[in-house]
Amino acid sequence: MQFLPQILFVAVFAFAVYFFVRNVKRLKRNVNLGKDVNRSDQKKKRLNKMLRVALGQSKMVTKPIAGALHVIVYVGFVIINIEVLEIILDGILGTHRLFSFLGPVYDFLIGSFEVLALLVLLSVIIFWIRRNLMNIKRFLSKELKGWPKNDANYILYFEVVLMLLFLTMNAADYQLQLSGAKHYASEAGIMGAFPISQYLLPVLDGLSTSTLIVVERAAWWLHIIGILFFLNYLYYSKHLHILLAFPNVYFSNLNPKGEFRNLESVTSEVKMMMDPNADPFAEPAEGEDEIPEKFGASDVTDLSWFQLLSSYTCTECGRCTAECPANQTGKKLSPRKIMMDTRDRLESIGESLNKNSDHQPENDDKKLLDGYISREELWACTTCNACVEACPVGIDPLSIIMDMRQYLVMEESAAPAELNNAMTNIENNAAPWPYNQQDRLNWVNES
């Protein structure tokens, strides 16, 4: 019976790790459904960008209030996890406050954890007020109705509970140390500093030692189980960006934001047409890029793996949509919705793969184009890159829009009439206007 708590903890921990690994494998499988794209260049520049943007939160603080609150929650999440490491080791080894041998350093750590826990608690409450009580436009969009809004609130509630459990656990532990309880008290004195939880001692006043142990153990178990549950909940939540922001920023596009990717097959053909020495009937040289089987993207499997990774990384913060001039003028386009729709479609295919033993998706007669993202949304985009610039984790909704537009133009010839007229004029007159080249300067003589 002595080792029963350890055995139970190891079983719970192993079960949580198993499901986390399973979800990571599913996520990796889904992302790998995308086309290959090489993002292994400029490693030093990519690393510097990741440290600056993902670790340093440099783009978060462009909005001071939300940015400062997010930095507090982010720092608290990272640093308090040191305490989680101690809890896990204590659970496996059956020890209590394993790192207390660090002495004054340990006191400083526990004290800083408590201060951060209080700051996180206050920040989360402010986040909830901003999201639910204040009429902030980017939180009122149609795509945030239902699950997306509930998901954001569930996380906020969860963080409140975790911080309260952490402080309750410490308060009960501190009281047990003060009363000299076995397994809690140490000859070296009080283990840890409790600048915040000490104010909860009046709540525990009058409780017997056995009751205090029940309170401390209950808070301990609920706290660590809550963290393990949260770890596995991430896969189903927008908060997956906690894990994916770093790789997403690292692999983000380093080219200038106004630079669009040319199709190699089209570029090669144009170069051949412009070369007076080229033989139009010659066989293509070995190794030359073949004409792709499909131009652009109509479904998620036509997108690159990075675009699919970005769909999972999206925090649904709405900064992209708030900066979008098309959205501001009442158009249907919302860059945030583009990323959310991409993820929803990818998850739909992933669920189909989970159900089928042959690992082949079912044919549901649905695609990203029309099934999730309308053509009206795609053609509303002005390609200004405001959404790309605004994203705090390097997501590029514009690249998905452009790939889907490319499909519409090159595969379906379904560009709007105005665009078709302009392209026809460019082809015939070398300009978007319906005037012959010889007539362009006639306006000079009209006066």
C-alpha positions in Angstrom: 0.0 0.0 0.0 3.0 2.3 0.6 3.7 2.5 -3.1 0.1 2.7 -4.3 0.1 6.5 -4.8 3.3 6.3 -6.9 1.9 3.4 -9.0 -1.4 5.4 -9.5 0.5 8.5 -10.5 2.8 6.7 -12.9 -0.3 5.1 -14.5 -2.1 8.4 -14.9 1.1 10.1 -16.2 1.7 7.3 -18.7 -1.9 7.4 -19.9 -1.7 11.1 -20.5 1.7 10.9 -22.3 0.3 8.1 -24.5 -2.6 10.2 -25.7 -0.4 13.2 -26.2 2.0 11.2 -28.4 -1.0 9.8 -30.3 -2.3 13.3 -31.0 1.1 14.6 -32.0 1.4 11.7 -34.5 -2.1 12.5 -35.9 -1.2 16.2 -36.2 2.1 15.3 -38.0 0.2 13.0 -40.4 -2.3 15.7 -41.2 0.3 18.3 -41.8 2.2 16.0 -44.0 -0.8 15.7 -46.3 0.4 19.0 -47.7 2.8 19.5 -50.6 6.5 19.7 -50.0 8.1 23.1 -49.6 11.7 23.7 -48.7 12.1 25.9 -45.7 15.6 24.7 -44.6 17.5 27.7 -45.9 18.9 30.7 -44.0 19.0 28.8 -40.7 20.6 31.6 -38.7 18.1 34.1 -39.9 15.2 31.7 -39.1 16.6 31.0 -35.6 17.0 34.8 -34.9 13.4 35.4 -36.1 12.1 32.6 -33.9 13.9 33.9 -30.8 12.7 37.4 -31.5 9.1 36.7 -32.5 8.1 33.4 -30.8 10.2 33.6 -27.6 10.6 37.3 -27.3 6.9 38.0 -28.2 8.0 41.1 -30.2 4.9 41.2 -32.4 2.5 40.6 -29.5 3.3 43.9 -27.8 2.2 46.0 -30.8 -1.1 46.1 -29.0 0.1 47.2 -25.6 -2.7 46.0 -23.3 -3.3 42.6 -24.9 0.4 42.2 -25.5 1.4 42.9 -21.9 -1.3 40.5 -20.5 -0.2 37.8 -22.9 3.4 38.2 -21.9 2.5 37.7 -18.3 0.5 34.6 -19.0 3.2 33.3 -21.3 6.0 33.9 -18.8 3.9 32.4 -16.1 3.2 29.3 -18.2 6.9 28.8 -18.9 8.3 29.4 -15.5 5.6 27.7 -13.4 6.3 24.6 -15.4 9.5 24.2 -13.3 7.2 23.5 -10.4 5.3 21.0 -12.6 8.6 19.2 -13.1 9.1 18.9 -9.4 5.5 17.7 -8.9 6.0 14.9 -11.6 9.3 13.8 -10.0 7.7 13.8 -6.5 4.8 11.8 -7.8 7.1 9.1 -9.4 9.6 9.0 -6.5 7.2 9.4 -3.6 9.2 12.4 -2.3 8.0 15.8 -1.2 9.5 19.1 -2.5 12.4 17.3 -4.1 14.2 20.5 -5.2 14.2 22.0 -1.7 17.9 21.2 -1.3 18.5 24.3 -3.4 17.8 26.3 -0.3 17.5 30.1 -0.9 17.3 29.5 -4.6 14.3 27.2 -4.0 12.6 29.8 -1.8 13.1 32.4 -4.5 11.6 30.1 -7.2 8.5 29.1 -5.2 8.0 32.8 -4.2 8.3 33.9 -7.9 5.9 31.1 -8.9 3.3 32.4 -6.5 3.6 36.0 -7.7 3.4 34.8 -11.3 0.3 32.7 -10.4 -1.4 35.7 -9.0 -0.5 37.9 -12.1 -1.7 35.1 -14.4 -5.0 34.9 -12.4 -5.5 38.6 -12.8 -4.6 38.7 -16.5 -6.9 35.8 -17.3 -9.8 37.6 -15.6 -9.1 40.7 -17.6 -8.9 38.6 -20.8 -12.3 37.1 -20.0 -13.8 40.6 -19.4 -12.3 41.8 -22.8 -13.6 38.8 -24.6 -17.1 38.6 -23.1 -18.1 42.0 -21.7 -16.3 44.6 -23.8 -17.5 45.1 -27.4 -14.1 44.6 -29.1 -15.0 44.1 -32.8 -12.5 41.3 -33.6 -14.1 39.1 -30.9 -17.6 39.6 -32.3 -17.1 38.1 -35.8 -19.4 35.3 -37.1 -16.6 32.8 -37.2 -16.1 33.1 -33.4 -19.7 32.0 -32.6 -20.2 28.6 -30.9 -17.2 26.4 -30.3 -14.4 29.0 -31.0 -15.8 31.3 -28.4 -16.5 28.5 -25.9 -13.0 27.0 -26.5 -11.4 30.4 -25.6 -13.5 30.7 -22.4 -12.9 27.1 -21.4 -9.1 27.8 -21.4 -9.6 30.9 -19.3 -11.7 29.0 -16.8 -9.1 26.2 -16.8 -6.2 28.6 -16.1 -8.1 30.2 -13.2 -8.8 26.8 -11.6 -5.2 25.7 -12.1 -3.8 28.8 -10.5 -6.2 28.6 -7.5 -5.3 24.9 -7.0 -1.6 25.8 -7.1 -2.1 28.5 -4.4 -4.3 26.2 -2.3 -1.8 23.4 -2.5 1.0 25.7 -1.3 -1.2 27.2 1.5 -2.0 23.8 2.9 1.6 22.7 2.5 2.8 25.8 4.3 0.4 25.3 7.2 1.5 21.6 7.5 5.1 22.7 7.6 4.3 25.2 10.3 2.5 22.6 12.4 5.4 20.1 12.0 3.4 17.4 10.2 5.3 14.3 9.2 6.5 14.1 5.6 6.0 17.9 5.3 8.2 19.5 7.9 11.9 19.6 7.6 14.7 20.0 10.1 16.2 22.7 7.8 13.1 24.8 8.3 10.4 26.0 6.0 10.8 24.7 2.5 9.9 27.4 0.0 8.6 31.0 0.3 4.8 31.6 0.1 4.3 35.4 -0.4 0.8 34.9 -1.8 -0.6 31.7 -0.4 0.2 32.7 3.2 -2.8 35.0 3.0 -5.0 31.9 2.5 -4.0 30.5 5.9 -7.0 32.1 7.7 -9.2 30.1 5.4 -7.5 26.9 6.7 -7.4 27.9 10.3 -8.8 25.4 12.7 -8.5 22.4 10.3 -6.9 19.3 11.7 -3.6 17.9 10.4 -5.4 15.0 8.6 -7.9 17.4 7.0 -5.0 19.7 5.8 -3.3 16.7 4.3 -6.5 15.8 2.4 -6.8 19.4 1.2 -3.1 19.5 0.1 -3.2 16.1 -1.6 -6.5 16.8 -3.3 -5.1 20.1 -4.7 -1.9 18.4 -5.7 -3.6 15.7 -7.6 -6.2 17.9 -9.2 -3.4 20.4 -10.2 -1.2 17.8 -12.0 -4.2 15.9 -13.5 -5.5 19.3 -14.8 -2.2 20.1 -16.4 -2.0 16.6 -18.1 -5.6 17.1 -19.3 -4.8 20.5 -20.6 -1.8 19.1 -22.5 -4.1 16.7 -24.3 -6.8 19.2 -24.8 -4.4 21.4 -26.8 -4.8 19.3 -29.9 -8.5 20.2 -30.1 -8.1 23.8 -29.2 -6.8 27.1 -30.7 -4.2 27.0 -27.9 -2.2 24.5 -29.9 -0.2 27.6 -30.8 1.6 27.2 -27.4 3.5 24.3 -29.0 3.4 25.2 -32.7 4.3 29.0 -32.6 8.0 28.2 -32.4 8.2 25.9 -35.5 5.7 28.1 -37.4 7.8 31.2 -37.0 11.0 29.3 -37.7 9.6 27.9 -41.0 7.8 31.1 -42.0 8.4 32.8 -45.3 11.5 35.0 -45.3 11.0 36.6 -48.7 9.7 40.2 -49.0 6.0 40.3 -48.2 5.1 41.7 -51.6 6.9 39.0 -53.6 4.7 36.3 -55.1 5.9 32.9 -56.1 6.1 32.2 -59.8 5.1 28.8 -61.3 8.3 27.2 -62.6 6.5 25.5 -65.5 4.9 28.7 -66.7 8.2 30.7 -66.2 10.1 28.1 -68.2 7.5 28.3 -71.0 7.6 32.1 -71.1 11.4 32.1 -71.2 11.3 29.7 -74.1 8.8 31.8 -76.0 11.0 34.9 -75.5 14.2 33.2 -76.6 14.7 33.7 -80.4 17.1 30.8 -80.5 14.8 28.3 -78.9 13.3 25.4 -80.9 9.6 25.2 -80.0 9.5 21.6 -81.2 12.5 20.4 -79.1 12.0 17.8 -76.4 12.3 19.1 -72.9 15.8 18.7 -71.4 16.1 15.9 -68.8 15.5 17.1 -65.3 13.4 20.1 -66.3 10.3 20.7 -64.2 7.3 18.9 -65.6 3.9 20.7 -65.9 2.2 20.1 -62.6 -0.9 17.9 -62.6 -2.8 20.7 -61.0 -2.4 24.5 -60.8 -3.2 26.1 -57.5 -5.3 24.7 -54.7 -8.9 23.6 -54.4 -8.5 21.5 -51.3 -6.1 21.3 -48.3 -4.0 18.5 -49.9 -3.1 21.0 -52.6 -1.6 23.4 -50.1 1.9 23.1 -48.7 2.7 21.5 -45.3 3.6 24.9 -43.9 0.2 26.3 -44.8 -1.4 23.3 -43.0 0.9 23.8 -40.0 -0.1 27.4 -39.9 -3.8 26.5 -39.8 -3.1 24.5 -36.6 -1.0 27.4 -35.2 -3.6 30.1 -35.7 -4.5 31.6 -32.3 -7.8 33.0 -33.7 -6.8 36.4 -32.1 -8.3 38.3 -35.1 -5.5 40.7 -35.6 -5.3 39.8 -39.2 -9.0 40.4 -39.8 -8.9 43.7 -37.8 -6.2 45.0 -40.2 -7.9 43.7 -43.4 -9.2 46.6 -45.5 -11.6 44.3 -47.3 -13.1 43.2 -44.0 -13.2 46.8 -42.7 -15.3 47.8 -45.7 -17.9 45.1 -45.1 -16.7 42.4 -47.5 -17.1 38.7 -46.5 -13.4 38.1 -46.4 -11.8 37.4 -43.0 -8.2 36.1 -43.0 -8.8 34.5 -39.6 -11.7 32.5 -41.1 -9.5 31.4 -44.0 -7.1 29.8 -41.5 -10.0 28.4 -39.3 -11.7 26.9 -42.4 -8.4 25.3 -43.5 -8.0 23.7 -40.2 -11.6 22.5 -40.1 -11.3 20.9 -43.5 -8.0 19.3 -42.6 -9.5 17.9 -39.4 -12.4 16.5 -41.3 -10.0 14.6 -43.6 -8.0 13.5 -40.5 -11.1 12.2 -38.8 -11.9 10.2 -41.9 -8.4 8.8 -41.9 -8.8 7.8 -38.2 -12.0 5.8 -39.0 -10.7 3.9 -42.0 -8.4 1.0 -41.4 -6.8 1.4 -44.9 -5.8 5.0 -43.9 -7.6 6.4 -46.9 -10.0 9.4 -46.5 -13.6 8.9 -47.5 -14.9 10.7 -50.5 -17.3 13.2 -49.0 -17.8 15.3 -52.2 -16.6 18.3 -50.3 -13.6 20.6 -50.8 -12.0 23.6 -49.2 -13.1 25.7 -52.1 -16.9 26.3 -52.0 -17.4 23.7 -49.2 -15.6 26.0 -46.6 -14.3 29.1 -48.4 -16.5 30.9 -50.9 -15.2 32.5 -54.1 -16.6 35.8 -52.9 -14.2 35.7 -50.0 -11.2 34.9 -52.2 -11.8 37.7 -54.7 -12.4 40.3 -52.0 -8.7 40.2 -51.0 -6.6 43.2 -52.1 -3.3 41.2 -51.6 -2.1 44.1 -49.4 -0.3 41.7 -47.0 -1.8 43.5 -43.9 -2.9 40.2 -42.5 0.6 38.7 -42.9 2.2 41.7 -41.2 -0.3 41.7 -38.3 0.0 38.0 -37.4 2.1 37.5 -34.2 3.2 34.0 -35.1 4.1 34.3 -38.8 1.0 32.9 -40.4 0.3 33.8 -44.1 -3.4 33.6 -45.0 -2.7 35.5 -48.2 -0.7 32.5 -49.6 -3.8 30.3 -49.3 -6.0 32.9 -50.9 -3.5 33.3 -53.9 -3.2 29.5 -54.4 -7.0 29.1 -54.5 -7.3 32.1 -56.9 -4.7 30.4 -59.1 -6.8 27.3 -59.2 -9.9 29.3 -60.2 -8.1 31.1 -63.0 -5.9 28.4 -64.4 -8.0 25.3 -63.8 -11.6 26.6 -64.0 -11.1 29.8 -66.0 -13.4 31.3 -63.4 -11.9 34.7 -62.8 -14.3 37.7 -62.4 -15.3 39.3 -65.7 -13.4 42.5 -64.9 -10.2 40.5 -64.4 -10.7 38.4 -67.5 -11.1 41.6 -69.5 -7.9 43.0 -68.1 -6.0 39.8 -68.8 -7.3 39.7 -72.3 -6.3 43.3 -72.9 -2.8 42.5 -71.5 -2.5 39.6 -73.9 -3.7 41.5 -76.9 -2.6 45.1 -76.2 0.2 44.7 -73.7 -1.8 46.8 -71.2 -5.0 46.4 -69.1 -6.8 49.0 -71.2 -8.8 48.1 -74.4 -6.7 50.3 -76.7 -4.4 49.4 -79.4 -0.7 50.2 -78.7 -0.7 52.7 -81.6 -3.7 54.6 -80.2 -2.4 55.1 -76.6 -1.2 58.6 -77.1 -4.3 59.8 -79.0 -5.6 61.5 -75.9 -2.8 64.1 -76.2 -4.4 65.5 -79.3 -8.0 65.4 -78.0 -7.6 68.8 -76.3 
